[in-house]
Amino acid sequence: MTADPVAIARDLLRCRSVTPAEGGALKFLEATLKAAGFTVHRMTFKEPGADDVENLYACIGTASPHLTFAGHTDVVPPGDEKAWKHPPFAGEVDGTELYGRGAVDMKGGIACAVAAVLDHLAANGGNVAEVNSVASFFVSRVDAKVDATIDRRLSEESDVDLLGRLNALRGTIGIANSKIAFEQFRLLHSSTRWDRLANAGAAPQRCLWASTSVKDPRYADTMYVDNLIGPDTVDTMPEATLEALADHGEVRASLTTGLTEAHAQVDELERCGISLNRVTDELEHEGIAAFGRSYQELRDALVRASAG
């Protein structure tokens, strides 16, 4: 089995990671390396007067010697994108050449390094059949944060057209974001690289829909379940949502429908001045902090129980 560096590079090139934004590049690498058995840590570096910069640290094994690879996924602004023969963030292959911002810079180098690592693991005892994982996505929490931003904007804006556009986006982005994520999941799992991994026994890293309870009582109580039903997914429903689904939910294959509308809603959100990347980044940091506190509380409870 060999990993495909071109496929990895194309996925990275399609991430609009213009400094200081990571644009999804770190998320892609995190998912790829975790699926190969790496322990991955996301770190944010802060400096007064400068934008926060996200970093990723991945490691596997504990034996010496240690081999370290350092690189970056951010790129400089592409300038006038209409002047490019190939779109800078499309990752297009033309003949024998791959085009995109960062193709001959660090993104290409990182893709080759990751492919080499995957090949090494496969050839030296790494067993992809033993790796099982999920990629967790907040759903209703996305809407809670986006809706709060919309409410704040509604109290500040006087433009009637913008007010209507913002109102139309309430309660739509959590589902739209999840549908687009699953679309990317299907693309990742339709490549020759994935075919080789699957033939070696690899299981797909399934999408896990977290926070599917409704936070806003104005919304249907099963909306985050009814609209995200599809294969290779996990839904962590709380008991009340599960009972509502059993009582009056609509069970149908819904995850792959409405993709055009989902993309349009996310694009419209950006045009209205609300960054989905910023929303999801904030949720990620808040989630890590919350899970960290829960883990510490669990450890403290175990210590008290063992002492008593």
Secondary structure, 3 states (H helix, E strand, C coil): CCCCHHHHHHHHHCCCCECCCCCCHHHHHHHHHHHCCCEEEEEEECCCCCCCEEEEEEECCCCCCCCCCCCCCCECCCCCHHHCCCCCCCCEEECCEEECCCCCCHHHHHHHHHHHHHHHHHHCCCCHHHCCCEEEEECHHHHHHHHHHHHHHHHHCCCHHHHHHHHHCCCCHHHHHHHHHHHHHHHHCCCHHHHHHHHCCCCCCEEEEECCCCCCCCCCCCHHHHCCCCCCEEECCCHHHHHHHHHHCCCCCCCCCCHHHHHHHHHHHHHCCCCHHHHHHHHHHHHHHHHHHHHHHHHHHHHHHHHC
